[in-house]
Structure formats: C-alpha cells, structure tokens
Amino acid sequence: MLKEICLFLVVSISIVSSVKVQCRHDTECGSDECCYYHEGPIVVSKKRESILPFSSMIQGGWCEKYKTEGQSCSGIAKMNGHCECGPGLTCTVVSTHTSFQKRKGLPATCVQTQTKG
C-alpha cells in the first residue's frame, strides 16, 4: 500500500510541475518569465502568410521563460506576444554580407544591452 501511495504522489507532482501557469500579466509569472497572451491574428512574414489562419482568437495566456544571452530571437515572435530577450538583453541582428542570407532574413541573438557612458 505504501508503494502505491508513493507512486501516486510522484506521478501527481510530475503532472502538476509540467502544467503551464496561466496568466494575463507579467506580474503573475516568475522573475525569469513573461506572460504570453495574444489576442487577434498572428503576425507572420509574407512567405508564411498563406499557411496560417487569420481568424481573431486568443493565442495564449501562460507564463513563458525569457530568452537568455546567445539564444536566437525575432521581432515577429515579440509582436505575437512571446517572451523575447530577458531584462538587460536586447535582440541584435547578426551582421552578414551575403545577399542570399539577406533574402532569407537576418538572424538575431540576445546580447547584453550596451550602456552609454
């Protein structure tokens, strides 16, 4: 009987810890998270416009981790309500000189915000 109770507790704890925390504001999330809450159509590039439905709907309402230094980022994800770079970081375009990559879109990563002084 004790084994069954322990197994039940382990399974219950793992299920509860994997459930997303619902929110409507950043203050309802942890310090390393923001609230992903988006209403309305999803913003996409022209290339992907034809594959997504554009009906008005709620796209989220749960806590999401901020991106950390060195992780890739995108302005489109931010426009759709997702967490981008964490506090003190900015999404910076990685410079490239090839015209092929410019047509595909420039990659960006989260880097430390430069302070003037």
Phi and psi in radians as a Rosetta constraint file:
Dihedral C 1 N 2 CA 2 C 2 CIRCULARHARMONIC -1.124 0.35
Dihedral N 2 CA 2 C 2 N 3 CIRCULARHARMONIC -0.649 0.35
Dihedral C 2 N 3 CA 3 C 3 CIRCULARHARMONIC -1.109 0.35
Dihedral N 3 CA 3 C 3 N 4 CIRCULARHARMONIC -0.718 0.35
Dihedral C 3 N 4 CA 4 C 4 CIRCULARHARMONIC -1.137 0.35
Dihedral N 4 CA 4 C 4 N 5 CIRCULARHARMONIC -0.695 0.35
Dihedral C 4 N 5 CA 5 C 5 CIRCULARHARMONIC -1.144 0.35
Dihedral N 5 CA 5 C 5 N 6 CIRCULARHARMONIC -0.774 0.35
Dihedral C 5 N 6 CA 6 C 6 CIRCULARHARMONIC -1.089 0.35
Dihedral N 6 CA 6 C 6 N 7 CIRCULARHARMONIC -0.754 0.35
Dihedral C 6 N 7 CA 7 C 7 CIRCULARHARMONIC -1.089 0.35
Dihedral N 7 CA 7 C 7 N 8 CIRCULARHARMONIC -0.749 0.35
Dihedral C 7 N 8 CA 8 C 8 CIRCULARHARMONIC -1.068 0.35
Dihedral N 8 CA 8 C 8 N 9 CIRCULARHARMONIC -0.757 0.35
Dihedral C 8 N 9 CA 9 C 9 CIRCULARHARMONIC -1.129 0.35
Dihedral N 9 CA 9 C 9 N 10 CIRCULARHARMONIC -0.737 0.35
Dihedral C 9 N 10 CA 10 C 10 CIRCULARHARMONIC -1.111 0.35
Dihedral N 10 CA 10 C 10 N 11 CIRCULARHARMONIC -0.780 0.35
Dihedral C 10 N 11 CA 11 C 11 CIRCULARHARMONIC -1.132 0.35
Dihedral N 11 CA 11 C 11 N 12 CIRCULARHARMONIC -0.753 0.35
Dihedral C 11 N 12 CA 12 C 12 CIRCULARHARMONIC -1.088 0.35
Dihedral N 12 CA 12 C 12 N 13 CIRCULARHARMONIC -0.768 0.35
Dihedral C 12 N 13 CA 13 C 13 CIRCULARHARMONIC -1.130 0.35
Dihedral N 13 CA 13 C 13 N 14 CIRCULARHARMONIC -0.719 0.35
Dihedral C 13 N 14 CA 14 C 14 CIRCULARHARMONIC -1.178 0.35
Dihedral N 14 CA 14 C 14 N 15 CIRCULARHARMONIC -0.609 0.35
Dihedral C 14 N 15 CA 15 C 15 CIRCULARHARMONIC -1.200 0.35
Dihedral N 15 CA 15 C 15 N 16 CIRCULARHARMONIC -0.794 0.35
Dihedral C 15 N 16 CA 16 C 16 CIRCULARHARMONIC -1.120 0.35
Dihedral N 16 CA 16 C 16 N 17 CIRCULARHARMONIC -0.700 0.35
Dihedral C 16 N 17 CA 17 C 17 CIRCULARHARMONIC -1.259 0.35
Dihedral N 17 CA 17 C 17 N 18 CIRCULARHARMONIC -0.368 0.35
Dihedral C 17 N 18 CA 18 C 18 CIRCULARHARMONIC -1.577 0.35
Dihedral N 18 CA 18 C 18 N 19 CIRCULARHARMONIC -0.141 0.35
Dihedral C 18 N 19 CA 19 C 19 CIRCULARHARMONIC -1.325 0.35
Dihedral N 19 CA 19 C 19 N 20 CIRCULARHARMONIC 2.367 0.35
Dihedral C 19 N 20 CA 20 C 20 CIRCULARHARMONIC -1.265 0.35
Dihedral N 20 CA 20 C 20 N 21 CIRCULARHARMONIC 2.505 0.35
Dihedral C 20 N 21 CA 21 C 21 CIRCULARHARMONIC -1.438 0.35
Dihedral N 21 CA 21 C 21 N 22 CIRCULARHARMONIC 2.141 0.35
Dihedral C 21 N 22 CA 22 C 22 CIRCULARHARMONIC -1.392 0.35
Dihedral N 22 CA 22 C 22 N 23 CIRCULARHARMONIC 2.585 0.35
Dihedral C 22 N 23 CA 23 C 23 CIRCULARHARMONIC -2.750 0.35
Dihedral N 23 CA 23 C 23 N 24 CIRCULARHARMONIC 2.983 0.35
Dihedral C 23 N 24 CA 24 C 24 CIRCULARHARMONIC -2.316 0.35
Dihedral N 24 CA 24 C 24 N 25 CIRCULARHARMONIC -0.224 0.35
Dihedral C 24 N 25 CA 25 C 25 CIRCULARHARMONIC -2.459 0.35
Dihedral N 25 CA 25 C 25 N 26 CIRCULARHARMONIC 2.663 0.35
Dihedral C 25 N 26 CA 26 C 26 CIRCULARHARMONIC -1.017 0.35
Dihedral N 26 CA 26 C 26 N 27 CIRCULARHARMONIC -0.543 0.35
Dihedral C 26 N 27 CA 27 C 27 CIRCULARHARMONIC -1.132 0.35
Dihedral N 27 CA 27 C 27 N 28 CIRCULARHARMONIC -0.291 0.35
Dihedral C 27 N 28 CA 28 C 28 CIRCULARHARMONIC -1.509 0.35
Dihedral N 28 CA 28 C 28 N 29 CIRCULARHARMONIC -0.002 0.35
Dihedral C 28 N 29 CA 29 C 29 CIRCULARHARMONIC -1.967 0.35
Dihedral N 29 CA 29 C 29 N 30 CIRCULARHARMONIC 2.994 0.35
Dihedral C 29 N 30 CA 30 C 30 CIRCULARHARMONIC -1.181 0.35
Dihedral N 30 CA 30 C 30 N 31 CIRCULARHARMONIC 2.970 0.35
Dihedral C 30 N 31 CA 31 C 31 CIRCULARHARMONIC -1.187 0.35
Dihedral N 31 CA 31 C 31 N 32 CIRCULARHARMONIC -0.384 0.35
Dihedral C 31 N 32 CA 32 C 32 CIRCULARHARMONIC -1.757 0.35
Dihedral N 32 CA 32 C 32 N 33 CIRCULARHARMONIC 0.341 0.35
Dihedral C 32 N 33 CA 33 C 33 CIRCULARHARMONIC -2.331 0.35
Dihedral N 33 CA 33 C 33 N 34 CIRCULARHARMONIC 2.813 0.35
Dihedral C 33 N 34 CA 34 C 34 CIRCULARHARMONIC -2.268 0.35
Dihedral N 34 CA 34 C 34 N 35 CIRCULARHARMONIC 2.933 0.35
Dihedral C 34 N 35 CA 35 C 35 CIRCULARHARMONIC -1.625 0.35
Dihedral N 35 CA 35 C 35 N 36 CIRCULARHARMONIC 2.041 0.35
Dihedral C 35 N 36 CA 36 C 36 CIRCULARHARMONIC -1.476 0.35
Dihedral N 36 CA 36 C 36 N 37 CIRCULARHARMONIC 1.857 0.35
Dihedral C 36 N 37 CA 37 C 37 CIRCULARHARMONIC -2.468 0.35
Dihedral N 37 CA 37 C 37 N 38 CIRCULARHARMONIC 2.043 0.35
Dihedral C 37 N 38 CA 38 C 38 CIRCULARHARMONIC -2.380 0.35
Dihedral N 38 CA 38 C 38 N 39 CIRCULARHARMONIC 2.268 0.35
Dihedral C 38 N 39 CA 39 C 39 CIRCULARHARMONIC -2.028 0.35
Dihedral N 39 CA 39 C 39 N 40 CIRCULARHARMONIC 2.519 0.35
Dihedral C 39 N 40 CA 40 C 40 CIRCULARHARMONIC 1.731 0.35
Dihedral N 40 CA 40 C 40 N 41 CIRCULARHARMONIC -3.015 0.35
Dihedral C 40 N 41 CA 41 C 41 CIRCULARHARMONIC -1.206 0.35
Dihedral N 41 CA 41 C 41 N 42 CIRCULARHARMONIC 2.655 0.35
Dihedral C 41 N 42 CA 42 C 42 CIRCULARHARMONIC -1.407 0.35
Dihedral N 42 CA 42 C 42 N 43 CIRCULARHARMONIC 2.387 0.35
Dihedral C 42 N 43 CA 43 C 43 CIRCULARHARMONIC -1.485 0.35
Dihedral N 43 CA 43 C 43 N 44 CIRCULARHARMONIC 2.209 0.35
Dihedral C 43 N 44 CA 44 C 44 CIRCULARHARMONIC -2.391 0.35
Dihedral N 44 CA 44 C 44 N 45 CIRCULARHARMONIC 2.949 0.35
Dihedral C 44 N 45 CA 45 C 45 CIRCULARHARMONIC -1.306 0.35
Dihedral N 45 CA 45 C 45 N 46 CIRCULARHARMONIC 2.825 0.35
Dihedral C 45 N 46 CA 46 C 46 CIRCULARHARMONIC -0.995 0.35
Dihedral N 46 CA 46 C 46 N 47 CIRCULARHARMONIC -0.611 0.35
Dihedral C 46 N 47 CA 47 C 47 CIRCULARHARMONIC -1.083 0.35
Dihedral N 47 CA 47 C 47 N 48 CIRCULARHARMONIC -0.659 0.35
Dihedral C 47 N 48 CA 48 C 48 CIRCULARHARMONIC -1.707 0.35
Dihedral N 48 CA 48 C 48 N 49 CIRCULARHARMONIC 0.019 0.35
Dihedral C 48 N 49 CA 49 C 49 CIRCULARHARMONIC -1.023 0.35
Dihedral N 49 CA 49 C 49 N 50 CIRCULARHARMONIC -0.681 0.35
Dihedral C 49 N 50 CA 50 C 50 CIRCULARHARMONIC -1.325 0.35
Dihedral N 50 CA 50 C 50 N 51 CIRCULARHARMONIC -0.268 0.35
Dihedral C 50 N 51 CA 51 C 51 CIRCULARHARMONIC -1.703 0.35
Dihedral N 51 CA 51 C 51 N 52 CIRCULARHARMONIC -0.102 0.35
Dihedral C 51 N 52 CA 52 C 52 CIRCULARHARMONIC -1.999 0.35
Dihedral N 52 CA 52 C 52 N 53 CIRCULARHARMONIC 2.485 0.35
Dihedral C 52 N 53 CA 53 C 53 CIRCULARHARMONIC -1.292 0.35
Dihedral N 53 CA 53 C 53 N 54 CIRCULARHARMONIC 2.546 0.35
Dihedral C 53 N 54 CA 54 C 54 CIRCULARHARMONIC -1.994 0.35
Dihedral N 54 CA 54 C 54 N 55 CIRCULARHARMONIC 0.557 0.35
Dihedral C 54 N 55 CA 55 C 55 CIRCULARHARMONIC -1.337 0.35
Dihedral N 55 CA 55 C 55 N 56 CIRCULARHARMONIC 2.629 0.35
Dihedral C 55 N 56 CA 56 C 56 CIRCULARHARMONIC -1.319 0.35
Dihedral N 56 CA 56 C 56 N 57 CIRCULARHARMONIC 2.157 0.35
Dihedral C 56 N 57 CA 57 C 57 CIRCULARHARMONIC -2.788 0.35
Dihedral N 57 CA 57 C 57 N 58 CIRCULARHARMONIC 2.870 0.35
Dihedral C 57 N 58 CA 58 C 58 CIRCULARHARMONIC -1.433 0.35
Dihedral N 58 CA 58 C 58 N 59 CIRCULARHARMONIC 2.222 0.35
Dihedral C 58 N 59 CA 59 C 59 CIRCULARHARMONIC -1.722 0.35
Dihedral N 59 CA 59 C 59 N 60 CIRCULARHARMONIC -0.147 0.35
Dihedral C 59 N 60 CA 60 C 60 CIRCULARHARMONIC -2.919 0.35
Dihedral N 60 CA 60 C 60 N 61 CIRCULARHARMONIC -2.631 0.35
Dihedral C 60 N 61 CA 61 C 61 CIRCULARHARMONIC 2.333 0.35
Dihedral N 61 CA 61 C 61 N 62 CIRCULARHARMONIC 0.743 0.35
Dihedral C 61 N 62 CA 62 C 62 CIRCULARHARMONIC -2.519 0.35
Dihedral N 62 CA 62 C 62 N 63 CIRCULARHARMONIC 2.790 0.35
Dihedral C 62 N 63 CA 63 C 63 CIRCULARHARMONIC -1.336 0.35
Dihedral N 63 CA 63 C 63 N 64 CIRCULARHARMONIC 2.454 0.35
Dihedral C 63 N 64 CA 64 C 64 CIRCULARHARMONIC -2.362 0.35
Dihedral N 64 CA 64 C 64 N 65 CIRCULARHARMONIC 2.494 0.35
Dihedral C 64 N 65 CA 65 C 65 CIRCULARHARMONIC -1.231 0.35
Dihedral N 65 CA 65 C 65 N 66 CIRCULARHARMONIC 2.475 0.35
Dihedral C 65 N 66 CA 66 C 66 CIRCULARHARMONIC -1.168 0.35
Dihedral N 66 CA 66 C 66 N 67 CIRCULARHARMONIC 2.652 0.35
Dihedral C 66 N 67 CA 67 C 67 CIRCULARHARMONIC -1.299 0.35
Dihedral N 67 CA 67 C 67 N 68 CIRCULARHARMONIC 2.540 0.35
Dihedral C 67 N 68 CA 68 C 68 CIRCULARHARMONIC -1.766 0.35
Dihedral N 68 CA 68 C 68 N 69 CIRCULARHARMONIC 2.996 0.35
Dihedral C 68 N 69 CA 69 C 69 CIRCULARHARMONIC -0.989 0.35
Dihedral N 69 CA 69 C 69 N 70 CIRCULARHARMONIC 2.290 0.35
Dihedral C 69 N 70 CA 70 C 70 CIRCULARHARMONIC 1.642 0.35
Dihedral N 70 CA 70 C 70 N 71 CIRCULARHARMONIC -0.277 0.35
Dihedral C 70 N 71 CA 71 C 71 CIRCULARHARMONIC -1.345 0.35
Dihedral N 71 CA 71 C 71 N 72 CIRCULARHARMONIC 2.639 0.35
Dihedral C 71 N 72 CA 72 C 72 CIRCULARHARMONIC -1.277 0.35
Dihedral N 72 CA 72 C 72 N 73 CIRCULARHARMONIC 2.632 0.35
Dihedral C 72 N 73 CA 73 C 73 CIRCULARHARMONIC -2.482 0.35
Dihedral N 73 CA 73 C 73 N 74 CIRCULARHARMONIC 2.944 0.35
Dihedral C 73 N 74 CA 74 C 74 CIRCULARHARMONIC -2.739 0.35
Dihedral N 74 CA 74 C 74 N 75 CIRCULARHARMONIC 2.473 0.35
Dihedral C 74 N 75 CA 75 C 75 CIRCULARHARMONIC -1.165 0.35
Dihedral N 75 CA 75 C 75 N 76 CIRCULARHARMONIC -0.534 0.35
Dihedral C 75 N 76 CA 76 C 76 CIRCULARHARMONIC -1.152 0.35
Dihedral N 76 CA 76 C 76 N 77 CIRCULARHARMONIC -0.717 0.35
Dihedral C 76 N 77 CA 77 C 77 CIRCULARHARMONIC -1.062 0.35
Dihedral N 77 CA 77 C 77 N 78 CIRCULARHARMONIC -0.717 0.35
Dihedral C 77 N 78 CA 78 C 78 CIRCULARHARMONIC -1.118 0.35
Dihedral N 78 CA 78 C 78 N 79 CIRCULARHARMONIC -0.720 0.35
Dihedral C 78 N 79 CA 79 C 79 CIRCULARHARMONIC -1.107 0.35
Dihedral N 79 CA 79 C 79 N 80 CIRCULARHARMONIC -0.455 0.35
Dihedral C 79 N 80 CA 80 C 80 CIRCULARHARMONIC -1.569 0.35
Dihedral N 80 CA 80 C 80 N 81 CIRCULARHARMONIC 0.124 0.35
Dihedral C 80 N 81 CA 81 C 81 CIRCULARHARMONIC 1.672 0.35
Dihedral N 81 CA 81 C 81 N 82 CIRCULARHARMONIC -0.053 0.35
Dihedral C 81 N 82 CA 82 C 82 CIRCULARHARMONIC -1.276 0.35
Dihedral N 82 CA 82 C 82 N 83 CIRCULARHARMONIC 2.739 0.35
Dihedral C 82 N 83 CA 83 C 83 CIRCULARHARMONIC -1.169 0.35
Dihedral N 83 CA 83 C 83 N 84 CIRCULARHARMONIC 2.444 0.35
Dihedral C 83 N 84 CA 84 C 84 CIRCULARHARMONIC -1.967 0.35
Dihedral N 84 CA 84 C 84 N 85 CIRCULARHARMONIC -2.410 0.35
Dihedral C 84 N 85 CA 85 C 85 CIRCULARHARMONIC -1.171 0.35
Dihedral N 85 CA 85 C 85 N 86 CIRCULARHARMONIC 2.484 0.35
Dihedral C 85 N 86 CA 86 C 86 CIRCULARHARMONIC -1.195 0.35
Dihedral N 86 CA 86 C 86 N 87 CIRCULARHARMONIC 3.086 0.35
Dihedral C 86 N 87 CA 87 C 87 CIRCULARHARMONIC -0.993 0.35
Dihedral N 87 CA 87 C 87 N 88 CIRCULARHARMONIC 2.366 0.35
Dihedral C 87 N 88 CA 88 C 88 CIRCULARHARMONIC 1.482 0.35
Dihedral N 88 CA 88 C 88 N 89 CIRCULARHARMONIC 0.004 0.35
Dihedral C 88 N 89 CA 89 C 89 CIRCULARHARMONIC -2.067 0.35
Dihedral N 89 CA 89 C 89 N 90 CIRCULARHARMONIC 2.651 0.35
Dihedral C 89 N 90 CA 90 C 90 CIRCULARHARMONIC -2.259 0.35
Dihedral N 90 CA 90 C 90 N 91 CIRCULARHARMONIC 2.647 0.35
Dihedral C 90 N 91 CA 91 C 91 CIRCULARHARMONIC -1.452 0.35
Dihedral N 91 CA 91 C 91 N 92 CIRCULARHARMONIC 1.962 0.35
Dihedral C 91 N 92 CA 92 C 92 CIRCULARHARMONIC -2.062 0.35
Dihedral N 92 CA 92 C 92 N 93 CIRCULARHARMONIC 2.300 0.35
Dihedral C 92 N 93 CA 93 C 93 CIRCULARHARMONIC -1.207 0.35
Dihedral N 93 CA 93 C 93 N 94 CIRCULARHARMONIC 2.339 0.35
Dihedral C 93 N 94 CA 94 C 94 CIRCULARHARMONIC -1.436 0.35
Dihedral N 94 CA 94 C 94 N 95 CIRCULARHARMONIC 2.096 0.35
Dihedral C 94 N 95 CA 95 C 95 CIRCULARHARMONIC -1.234 0.35
Dihedral N 95 CA 95 C 95 N 96 CIRCULARHARMONIC 2.488 0.35
Dihedral C 95 N 96 CA 96 C 96 CIRCULARHARMONIC -2.518 0.35
Dihedral N 96 CA 96 C 96 N 97 CIRCULARHARMONIC 2.619 0.35
Dihedral C 96 N 97 CA 97 C 97 CIRCULARHARMONIC -1.884 0.35
Dihedral N 97 CA 97 C 97 N 98 CIRCULARHARMONIC -0.083 0.35
Dihedral C 97 N 98 CA 98 C 98 CIRCULARHARMONIC -1.548 0.35
Dihedral N 98 CA 98 C 98 N 99 CIRCULARHARMONIC 2.374 0.35
Dihedral C 98 N 99 CA 99 C 99 CIRCULARHARMONIC -1.181 0.35
Dihedral N 99 CA 99 C 99 N 100 CIRCULARHARMONIC -0.479 0.35
Dihedral C 99 N 100 CA 100 C 100 CIRCULARHARMONIC -1.087 0.35
Dihedral N 100 CA 100 C 100 N 101 CIRCULARHARMONIC -0.802 0.35
Dihedral C 100 N 101 CA 101 C 101 CIRCULARHARMONIC -1.199 0.35
Dihedral N 101 CA 101 C 101 N 102 CIRCULARHARMONIC -0.557 0.35
Dihedral C 101 N 102 CA 102 C 102 CIRCULARHARMONIC -1.125 0.35
Dihedral N 102 CA 102 C 102 N 103 CIRCULARHARMONIC -0.618 0.35
Dihedral C 102 N 103 CA 103 C 103 CIRCULARHARMONIC -1.252 0.35
Dihedral N 103 CA 103 C 103 N 104 CIRCULARHARMONIC -0.525 0.35
Dihedral C 103 N 104 CA 104 C 104 CIRCULARHARMONIC -1.349 0.35
Dihedral N 104 CA 104 C 104 N 105 CIRCULARHARMONIC -0.347 0.35
Dihedral C 104 N 105 CA 105 C 105 CIRCULARHARMONIC 1.921 0.35
Dihedral N 105 CA 105 C 105 N 106 CIRCULARHARMONIC 2.443 0.35
Dihedral C 105 N 106 CA 106 C 106 CIRCULARHARMONIC -1.457 0.35
Dihedral N 106 CA 106 C 106 N 107 CIRCULARHARMONIC 2.332 0.35
Dihedral C 106 N 107 CA 107 C 107 CIRCULARHARMONIC -1.276 0.35
Dihedral N 107 CA 107 C 107 N 108 CIRCULARHARMONIC 2.643 0.35
Dihedral C 107 N 108 CA 108 C 108 CIRCULARHARMONIC -2.377 0.35
Dihedral N 108 CA 108 C 108 N 109 CIRCULARHARMONIC 2.673 0.35
Dihedral C 108 N 109 CA 109 C 109 CIRCULARHARMONIC -2.361 0.35
Dihedral N 109 CA 109 C 109 N 110 CIRCULARHARMONIC 2.793 0.35
Dihedral C 109 N 110 CA 110 C 110 CIRCULARHARMONIC -1.406 0.35
Dihedral N 110 CA 110 C 110 N 111 CIRCULARHARMONIC 2.175 0.35
Dihedral C 110 N 111 CA 111 C 111 CIRCULARHARMONIC -2.282 0.35
Dihedral N 111 CA 111 C 111 N 112 CIRCULARHARMONIC 2.780 0.35
Dihedral C 111 N 112 CA 112 C 112 CIRCULARHARMONIC -1.016 0.35
Dihedral N 112 CA 112 C 112 N 113 CIRCULARHARMONIC 2.358 0.35
Dihedral C 112 N 113 CA 113 C 113 CIRCULARHARMONIC -1.192 0.35
Dihedral N 113 CA 113 C 113 N 114 CIRCULARHARMONIC 2.270 0.35
Dihedral C 113 N 114 CA 114 C 114 CIRCULARHARMONIC -1.387 0.35
Dihedral N 114 CA 114 C 114 N 115 CIRCULARHARMONIC 2.262 0.35
Dihedral C 114 N 115 CA 115 C 115 CIRCULARHARMONIC -1.720 0.35
Dihedral N 115 CA 115 C 115 N 116 CIRCULARHARMONIC 2.421 0.35
Dihedral C 115 N 116 CA 116 C 116 CIRCULARHARMONIC -1.549 0.35
Dihedral N 116 CA 116 C 116 N 117 CIRCULARHARMONIC 2.372 0.35
